[in-house]
Amino acid sequence: MGYGNWGYSSMMGGIGTFGFLTWLVILIDLTLVGIWLWQQVTKK
């Protein structure tokens, strides 16, 4: 049972890592878009 639980938690950890990387990319994109929008506003 313990080994099965460890395998499950390990799988969830992998999903968590993938989710973290996905959110990291999204945050970077949002930051770049925010900077671009700020530059567009300051041009006017």
C-alpha atoms as a printed R data frame, in Angstrom:
   type eleno elety resid chain resno      x      y       z
1  ATOM     1    CA   MET     A     1  0.000  0.000   0.000
2  ATOM     2    CA   GLY     A     2  2.795  2.401   0.915
3  ATOM     3    CA   TYR     A     3  4.511  1.881  -2.435
4  ATOM     4    CA   GLY     A     4  1.249  2.508  -4.278
5  ATOM     5    CA   ASN     A     5  0.666  5.717  -2.344
6  ATOM     6    CA   TRP     A     6  4.226  6.866  -3.065
7  ATOM     7    CA   GLY     A     7  3.743  6.204  -6.791
8  ATOM     8    CA   TYR     A     8  0.490  8.178  -6.771
9  ATOM     9    CA   SER     A     9  2.029 11.135  -4.958
10 ATOM    10    CA   SER     A    10  4.999 11.004  -7.348
11 ATOM    11    CA   MET     A    11  2.643 11.127 -10.338
12 ATOM    12    CA   MET     A    12  0.781 14.066  -8.812
13 ATOM    13    CA   GLY     A    13  4.142 15.756  -8.243
14 ATOM    14    CA   GLY     A    14  4.915 15.438 -11.950
15 ATOM    15    CA   ILE     A    15  1.552 16.970 -12.828
16 ATOM    16    CA   GLY     A    16  2.226 19.728 -10.313
17 ATOM    17    CA   THR     A    17  5.578 20.464 -11.934
18 ATOM    18    CA   PHE     A    18  3.978 20.580 -15.387
19 ATOM    19    CA   GLY     A    19  1.246 22.874 -14.041
20 ATOM    20    CA   PHE     A    20  3.861 25.130 -12.449
21 ATOM    21    CA   LEU     A    21  5.783 25.408 -15.728
22 ATOM    22    CA   THR     A    22  2.538 26.167 -17.575
23 ATOM    23    CA   TRP     A    23  1.645 28.940 -15.106
24 ATOM    24    CA   LEU     A    24  5.218 30.271 -15.332
25 ATOM    25    CA   VAL     A    25  4.917 30.591 -19.125
26 ATOM    26    CA   ILE     A    26  1.473 32.228 -18.790
27 ATOM    27    CA   LEU     A    27  2.785 34.735 -16.227
28 ATOM    28    CA   ILE     A    28  5.741 35.605 -18.485
29 ATOM    29    CA   ASP     A    29  3.377 36.101 -21.436
30 ATOM    30    CA   LEU     A    30  1.068 38.304 -19.366
31 ATOM    31    CA   THR     A    31  4.043 40.348 -18.186
32 ATOM    32    CA   LEU     A    32  5.293 40.855 -21.750
33 ATOM    33    CA   VAL     A    33  1.788 41.803 -22.937
34 ATOM    34    CA   GLY     A    34  1.454 44.218 -20.002
35 ATOM    35    CA   ILE     A    35  4.777 45.873 -20.879
36 ATOM    36    CA   TRP     A    36  3.738 46.117 -24.553
37 ATOM    37    CA   LEU     A    37  0.376 47.657 -23.628
38 ATOM    38    CA   TRP     A    38  2.110 50.122 -21.270
39 ATOM    39    CA   GLN     A    39  4.458 51.153 -24.066
40 ATOM    40    CA   GLN     A    40  1.502 51.615 -26.431
41 ATOM    41    CA   VAL     A    41 -0.282 53.820 -23.880
42 ATOM    42    CA   THR     A    42  2.812 55.910 -23.159
43 ATOM    43    CA   LYS     A    43  3.373 56.471 -26.919
44 ATOM    44    CA   LYS     A    44  0.009 58.263 -27.115
